[in-house]
């Protein structure tokens, strides 16, 4: 199952690995827990396309992606592709802080803006075409369809606008820039800015192969011109994120010492702090252990420098521009630093009081739907990180009456219940979330969460597992373009989990046979020439080894 989702894709590569676990014993749900319903026998219908809400103030292209590229080429205008989902808090954050701002809307007149919701027809197939997985992903293309750059979340609108200006003016693809950098070629200031603000976390190996990420990002961060130090500090953080994700760590003792010195210097610079709000919010959990041993003087010193940088951001007059979600994420970083400094110790009362006061203020004053989806998710993340699970539970139960996508928070309530050992309650929440989810890709994601919950917490309930599996697979059959990208990735993960569950049990093996037979019926209806047919035929196929979950 998935933990609460972060409100910025800039740290997605680091956080993704922590997105899948939790299991405990059993106890009665507390009084603050709302009753979760069982799923209906019939799946919810996909939301009509006309009802999907597009951010206002932008002349989003009406039509499919291929038509948009044709229009861009005909008009000699770049194309801006936004890939997202209605329920997604990071997407809501972008809509609340970027798309609704004059700086972006003015520039949107210079390109063809395309909003590709993950639940629209062929969206997942297009996702595979462009190599996009996580929501949100934002890509700028030349009029001829050549990809220029992938734009980051988690930056203020002025920086976002500046990067758009650079990309629109030069239109030199990041692929070319990176090739020039690797061969010793000359790079302009604009080239360096595009590299510094490229969304490496959503690159997915398109520009930079994973096995070359640590060395390449380190080299770029060291070569960047000194006059662009603040911008290029983002490349240094990207280098550290890549190193922290590698196993084993590629850093020697000398590398760690050098990185500590560099990072400590950077953390003290206000311009660096402002350019790295999201990195400072999310990076401590992976970077501090990468560079410092637990209990060491070096760790204490780095934590002190990081805490001071957070304090400076919060106190900076420019900090008035921080969104509610960013304010909460900075508090969450304080929690992480406290836990790294003194594992197992209670959090300071002053920090707990600040957290509760900030959450209460944001809960009370935030009325914009996009800002609220991002803010309440960030608040729940903050409470989860601090171990305040009951407070997170109360916040999310109350939010169900206010959110336009309450099923999103139901999954989080299921995770909280599972963590507390209330497994029956957790399963009911997951079932209700699946029942109320809207859109084919979204329904499969929430159905996957429910199936995993059943396999983990109620493995003997073969009837429900079989019935839910048949419903989930049947819904894929109603969406011929479903066997791509995010849906395909989860289908492959479910394949491995079902095979593990069915080992050494004739009854469970019979369920697998039933699910496989239903899948074969669906596969036969897909064009033999399409990759979707092959993707479909792999599911639970005894001739194909089980896919190992990443």
C-alpha positions in Angstrom: 0.0 0.0 0.0 1.0 3.6 -0.4 1.9 6.1 2.3 0.6 9.7 2.1 1.8 11.3 -1.1 4.3 14.2 -0.9 3.2 17.5 -2.3 6.1 17.9 -4.6 7.6 15.7 -7.3 11.1 17.1 -6.9 11.9 14.5 -4.3 9.9 11.7 -5.8 12.9 9.6 -6.8 13.9 9.5 -3.1 10.4 9.1 -1.6 9.2 6.5 -4.0 11.2 3.7 -2.4 9.4 4.4 0.9 5.9 4.2 -0.5 4.9 0.6 0.0 4.7 -0.8 3.6 2.8 -1.1 6.9 1.2 -4.0 8.9 0.2 -4.6 12.5 -2.1 -6.6 14.8 -5.7 -5.9 15.5 -7.7 -3.7 17.8 -11.1 -1.9 17.9 -11.3 1.4 16.0 -11.3 4.5 18.2 -14.3 6.8 18.5 -12.7 9.2 16.0 -12.8 6.7 13.2 -15.7 7.0 10.8 -17.4 3.9 9.6 -16.2 2.7 6.2 -18.6 1.0 3.9 -18.2 -2.2 1.9 -17.7 -1.8 -1.9 -20.8 -1.9 -4.1 -21.3 -4.9 -6.3 -21.0 -2.7 -9.5 -18.0 -0.5 -10.1 -18.4 3.3 -10.2 -18.7 4.7 -13.6 -15.9 6.8 -15.0 -16.5 10.5 -14.7 -17.7 12.1 -17.9 -14.9 13.9 -19.7 -17.0 17.2 -19.7 -16.9 17.1 -15.9 -13.2 17.0 -15.6 -12.0 20.3 -14.2 -9.3 22.2 -16.1 -7.4 25.1 -14.4 -9.0 28.4 -15.3 -7.2 31.3 -17.0 -5.4 29.1 -19.6 -6.6 28.3 -23.1 -6.0 24.5 -22.8 -6.1 22.7 -26.1 -9.3 20.8 -26.8 -8.5 17.6 -28.6 -6.1 14.7 -28.4 -2.4 14.9 -28.0 -1.6 14.2 -31.6 -3.9 16.9 -32.7 -2.2 19.3 -30.3 1.2 18.5 -31.7 -0.1 19.1 -35.2 -1.5 22.5 -34.1 1.8 23.4 -32.5 3.7 22.6 -35.6 1.3 24.4 -37.8 1.5 27.5 -35.7 5.2 27.2 -35.0 4.6 27.3 -31.3 6.1 25.1 -28.6 3.8 22.7 -26.8 3.5 22.4 -23.0 2.3 19.0 -21.8 0.9 18.7 -18.3 0.3 15.1 -17.1 -1.7 14.9 -13.9 -4.7 13.6 -12.0 -7.7 15.2 -10.3 -7.0 13.6 -6.9 -3.2 14.2 -6.9 -2.0 16.7 -4.1 1.2 17.6 -6.0 -1.0 18.4 -9.0 -3.3 20.5 -6.8 -0.3 22.3 -5.6 0.8 23.2 -9.1 -2.7 24.4 -9.9 -2.8 26.5 -6.8 0.6 28.1 -7.1 1.6 28.1 -10.8 -1.3 27.7 -13.2 -3.5 30.3 -11.5 -0.8 33.0 -11.6 -0.5 35.8 -14.1 3.2 35.0 -14.7 2.4 31.6 -16.1 -0.9 32.5 -17.8 0.9 35.2 -19.8 3.5 32.8 -21.0 0.9 30.2 -21.8 -0.2 32.3 -24.7 3.2 31.6 -26.3 2.7 27.8 -26.5 0.0 25.2 -27.0 -0.9 24.0 -23.5 -2.2 20.4 -23.2 -3.7 19.0 -20.1 -3.5 15.2 -20.1 -5.4 13.8 -17.2 -4.3 10.3 -16.4 -7.9 9.0 -16.6 -8.7 10.3 -20.1 -8.8 7.9 -23.0 -5.3 6.7 -24.1 -3.7 8.8 -21.3 -1.6 5.8 -20.0 -0.6 4.9 -23.5 0.6 8.4 -24.1 2.3 8.3 -20.7 4.4 5.3 -22.0 5.1 7.3 -25.2 6.6 10.2 -23.3 8.1 8.2 -20.5 6.0 9.9 -17.8 4.9 8.0 -14.7 4.5 10.2 -11.7 1.9 12.9 -11.4 2.5 15.7 -12.1 5.0 15.8 -15.0 5.4 18.9 -17.1 7.2 18.8 -20.4 8.0 21.6 -22.9 8.4 20.5 -26.6 9.6 22.3 -29.7 7.0 22.8 -32.4 8.4 19.8 -34.2 7.8 17.6 -31.2 11.4 17.5 -29.9 11.4 17.5 -26.1 13.1 20.6 -24.7 12.9 20.1 -20.9 10.9 18.7 -18.0 9.9 21.4 -15.6 10.0 20.9 -11.8 7.4 21.3 -9.2 8.2 22.8 -5.9 9.6 26.2 -7.1 8.0 29.6 -6.9 6.2 31.0 -9.8 8.9 33.6 -10.6 11.6 30.9 -10.9 9.1 28.8 -12.9 8.5 31.7 -15.3 12.2 32.4 -15.7 12.9 28.8 -16.7 10.0 28.9 -19.2 11.5 32.1 -20.6 14.9 30.5 -21.0 13.4 27.3 -22.6 11.2 29.3 -24.9 14.0 31.7 -26.0 16.7 29.2 -26.6 14.7 26.0 -27.3 17.9 24.0 -26.9 16.9 20.5 -25.6 18.3 19.3 -22.3 19.5 16.2 -24.2 21.8 18.4 -26.4 22.9 20.5 -23.4 23.9 17.4 -21.4 25.7 15.9 -24.4 27.7 19.2 -24.8 28.5 19.2 -21.1 29.8 15.6 -21.2 32.1 16.4 -24.1 33.5 19.6 -22.7 31.5 21.9 -24.8 30.6 25.5 -24.0 27.3 26.0 -22.1 25.5 29.3 -21.8 24.0 30.7 -18.6 20.6 29.6 -20.0 21.9 26.1 -20.6 23.0 25.8 -17.0 19.7 27.1 -15.7 17.8 24.5 -17.7 20.1 21.8 -16.2 19.7 23.1 -12.7 15.9 23.3 -13.0 15.4 20.1 -15.0 13.0 17.7 -13.3 15.5 14.8 -12.9 13.0 13.0 -10.7 10.6 12.6 -13.6 13.3 11.9 -16.3 12.9 8.1 -16.0 16.1 7.5 -17.8 15.1 9.5 -20.9 18.0 12.0 -20.7 20.2 10.5 -18.0 20.6 6.7 -17.5 20.2 5.7 -13.9 23.7 4.2 -13.7 25.3 7.4 -14.8 23.2 9.8 -12.6 25.5 10.1 -9.6 28.7 10.8 -11.5 27.0 13.1 -14.1 25.1 15.2 -11.5 28.2 15.5 -9.4 30.2 16.7 -12.4 27.6 19.2 -13.4 27.3 20.6 -9.9 31.1 21.1 -9.7 31.4 22.7 -13.2 28.5 25.2 -12.9 29.6 28.8 -13.0 30.0 30.5 -9.7 27.7 33.3 -10.6 24.9 30.7 -10.9 25.8 29.2 -7.5 22.3 29.4 -6.1 20.6 27.9 -9.1 23.2 25.2 -9.5 23.0 24.2 -5.9 19.9 22.3 -7.0 22.3 20.1 -9.1 24.2 19.4 -5.9 21.1 18.3 -4.1 20.2 16.1 -7.1 23.6 14.5 -6.9 23.1 13.7 -3.2 19.6 12.3 -3.9 21.0 10.1 -6.6 23.8 8.9 -4.3 21.3 8.2 -1.5 19.2 6.1 -3.8 22.2 3.9 -4.8 22.9 0.6 -3.1 25.6 0.4 -1.9 26.5 4.0 -1.5 28.9 5.2 -4.1 30.5 7.8 -1.8 33.9 7.2 -0.1 34.8 8.7 3.2 36.5 11.6 1.4 33.4 12.1 -0.7 31.2 12.3 2.3 33.5 14.8 4.0 33.7 17.0 0.9 29.9 16.9 0.4 29.3 17.8 4.1 31.5 20.9 3.7 29.9 22.0 0.5 26.4 21.4 1.8 27.1 23.2 5.1 28.3 26.3 3.1 25.3 26.2 0.8 22.8 25.9 3.7 23.9 29.2 5.0 23.1 31.2 1.9 19.6 32.8 1.6 19.6 32.6 -2.2 20.4 28.9 -2.0 17.6 28.4 0.5 15.0 30.1 -1.6 16.1 28.1 -4.7 15.7 24.8 -2.7 12.5 25.0 -0.7 11.4 21.5 -1.7 14.9 20.0 -1.3 15.2 21.4 2.2 11.7 20.2 3.0 12.2 16.6 1.8 15.9 16.0 1.6 17.1 15.6 5.2 15.8 12.0 5.7 18.0 10.6 2.9 20.9 13.1 2.8 21.8 13.4 6.5 22.3 9.6 6.9 24.2 9.5 3.6 26.7 12.0 4.8 26.9 11.4 8.6 26.9 8.5 10.9 24.3 8.3 13.7 25.4 10.0 16.9 28.4 11.7 15.3 29.6 15.2 15.8 29.3 15.6 12.0 25.7 14.7 12.1 24.9 17.1 14.9 26.7 19.9 13.0 24.9 19.2 9.7 21.5 19.0 11.5 22.1 22.4 13.1 23.0 23.9 9.8 19.9 22.4 8.1 17.6 23.6 11.0 19.0 27.1 10.7 18.3 27.1 7.0 14.7 26.1 7.7 14.4 28.9 10.3 15.8 31.4 7.8 13.3 30.4 5.1 10.4 30.7 7.5 11.6 34.1 8.8 12.5 35.5 5.4 10.2 38.3 4.3 10.1 36.5 1.0 8.7 33.6 2.9 5.3 35.2 2.8 5.2 33.7 -0.6 5.3 30.1 0.7 2.2 28.1 0.1 0.4 26.4 3.0 1.7 23.0 1.9 5.3 24.4 1.8 4.9 25.8 5.3 3.7 22.4 6.6 6.5 20.6 4.7 9.1 22.8 6.3 7.7 21.9 9.7 7.8 18.3 8.7 11.5 18.7 7.9 12.0 20.0 11.5 10.4 16.8 12.7 12.7 14.7 10.6 15.8 16.5 11.8 14.7 16.1 15.4 14.3 12.4 14.8 17.7 12.1 13.1 19.3 14.0 16.0 17.7 12.0 18.8 16.1 8.8 17.6 13.3 7.6 19.8 13.1 10.8 21.9 9.8 12.7 22.1 9.5 15.8 20.0 9.9 19.2 21.7 6.6 20.6 23.0 7.4 23.9 21.2 7.6 22.1 17.9 4.4 20.1 18.6 2.6 23.3 19.5 3.7 25.1 16.3 2.6 22.1 14.2 -0.9 22.0 15.7 -1.4 25.7 15.5 -0.3 25.8 11.8 -2.5 22.9 10.9 -5.5 24.4 12.6 -4.9 27.7 10.9 -4.6 26.2 7.5 -7.6 23.9 8.0 -9.7 26.9 9.1 -8.7 29.4 6.5 -8.1 27.4 3.3 -11.1 27.4 1.0 -9.6 27.0 -2.5 -10.1 23.4 -3.4 -6.7 22.9 -5.0 -4.8 24.6 -2.1 -6.8 22.6 0.4 -6.1 19.2 -1.3 -2.4 19.9 -1.2 -2.5 21.5 2.3 -4.5 18.8 4.1 -2.4 16.1 2.6 0.8 17.9 3.8 -0.8 18.3 7.2 -1.6 14.6 7.4 2.0 13.8 6.3 3.3 16.1 9.1 1.2 14.4 11.7 2.2 10.9 10.4 5.9 11.8 10.5 5.5 13.1 14.1 3.7 9.9 15.2 0.5 11.8 15.8 -1.6 9.2 14.1 -4.9 9.9 16.0 -4.7 13.6 15.0 -4.0 12.7 11.4 -7.0 10.3 11.6 -9.3 13.0 12.9 -8.1 15.5 10.3 -8.7 13.2 7.4 -12.1 11.9 8.6 -13.3 15.5 8.8 -11.9 16.2 5.4 -14.0 13.5 3.7 -17.0 15.9 3.8 -15.0 18.8 2.2 -12.8 17.1 -0.4 -13.9 16.7 -4.0 -11.9 13.5 -4.1 -12.5 12.0 -0.6 -11.4 8.5 -1.8 -7.9 9.8 -1.8 -7.9 10.4 1.9 -9.8 7.1 2.5 -6.7 5.2 1.4 -4.7 7.2 3.9 -7.2 6.4 6.6 -6.8 2.7 5.7 -3.0 3.0 6.1 -3.5 4.6 9.5 -5.9 1.9 10.6 -3.4 -0.8 9.4 -0.6 0.9 11.3 -2.7 0.9 14.4 -3.5 -2.8 14.1 -7.2 -2.2 13.1 -7.0 -4.4 10.1 -10.8 -4.9 9.6 -11.2 -1.2 9.6 -8.3 -0.7 7.3 -9.8 -3.1 4.8 -13.2 -1.4 5.0 -11.5 2.0 4.2 -9.6 0.6 1.3 -12.8 -1.1 0.0 -14.7 2.2 0.2 -11.9 4.1 -1.4 -12.0 1.7 -4.4 -15.7 1.9 -4.5 -15.8 5.7 -4.7 -12.7 6.2 -7.0 -13.4 7.8 -10.4 -11.7 7.2 -13.7 -10.1 4.0 -15.1 -6.5 4.5 -14.1 -7.5 5.9 -10.7 -9.9 3.0 -10.1 -7.2 0.5 -10.9 -4.8 2.2 -8.5 -7.3 2.2 -5.7 -8.4 -1.3 -6.5 -4.8 -2.4 -6.4 -4.5 -0.8 -3.0 -7.6 -2.8 -1.8 -6.3 -6.0 -3.3 -2.9 -5.6 -1.6 -4.7 -4.9 1.7 -6.7 -8.1 1.4 -3.6 -10.1 0.5 -1.7 -8.7 3.5 -4.4 -8.5 6.1 -7.1 -11.0 5.1 -5.2 -13.6 3.1 -7.7 -16.4 4.0 -10.7 -14.5 2.5 -10.3 -16.2 -0.9 -13.9 -15.3 -1.9 -13.4 -11.6 -1.5 -10.0 -11.7 -3.1 -11.4 -13.6 -6.1 -14.4 -11.4 -6.4 -12.4 -8.2 -6.2 -9.8 -9.5 -8.6 -12.4 -10.3 -11.2 -14.0 -6.9 -10.8 -10.6 -5.2 -11.1 -9.6 -7.1 -14.2 -13.0 -6.7 -15.7 -12.8 -3.0 -15.5 -9.5 -3.1 -17.4 -11.4 -4.9 -20.2 -13.7 -2.0 -20.6 -10.7 0.3 -21.2 -8.6 -1.1 -24.1 -5.8 1.4 -23.6 -5.5 0.4 -19.9 -2.5 -2.0 -20.1 0.0 0.8 -20.2 2.3 2.8 -17.9 1.0 3.4 -14.3 -1.7 0.7 -14.7 0.8 -1.7 -16.3 3.3 -1.1 -13.5 0.7 -1.9 -10.8 -0.6 -4.9 -12.7 2.9 -6.3 -12.8 3.3 -5.7 -9.0 -0.1 -7.4 -8.4 1.1 -10.4 -10.5 4.0 -11.0 -8.1 1.9 -10.5 -5.0 -0.8 -12.9 -6.1 1.7 -15.5 -7.1 3.4 -15.3 -3.7 -0.1 -15.5 -2.0 -1.1 -18.6 -3.9 2.0 -20.7 -3.2 1.4 -24.0 -1.5 -2.4 -23.7 -1.5 -4.8 -25.5 -3.9 -7.7 -23.2 -3.0 -5.6 -20.1 -3.7 -4.2 -21.6 -6.9 -7.8 -22.1 -8.1 -8.4 -18.3 -7.6 -5.3 -17.6 -9.7 -6.6 -19.9 -12.4 -10.0 -18.1 -12.4 -8.3 -14.6 -12.6 -6.0 -15.8 -15.4 -8.9 -17.2 -17.4 -10.8 -13.9 -17.1 -7.6 -12.0 -18.2 -7.2 -14.3 -21.2 -10.7 -13.4 -22.4 -9.8 -9.7 -22.2 -6.4 -10.2 -23.9 -8.0 -11.9 -26.9 -10.0 -8.7 -27.5 -6.9 -6.6 -27.9 -5.2 -6.0 -31.2 -2.3 -8.4 -31.7 -0.1 -5.6 -33.0 -0.5 -3.5 -29.8 1.9 -3.7 -26.8 -1.2 -3.7 -24.6 -1.9 -7.3 -25.8 1.6 -8.5 -24.7 1.3 -6.6 -21.4 -2.1 -8.2 -20.8 -0.9 -11.7 -21.7 1.9 -11.6 -19.1 -0.4 -11.3 -16.1 -0.4 -14.5 -14.1 0.9 -16.4 -17.1 2.7 -19.5 -15.8 5.1 -19.4 -18.7 6.3 -15.9 -17.8 8.3 -15.4 -14.5 6.6 -13.2 -11.9 7.7 -9.5 -12.1 9.6 -8.4 -9.1 8.2 -5.3 -7.5 10.6 -2.3 -7.5 
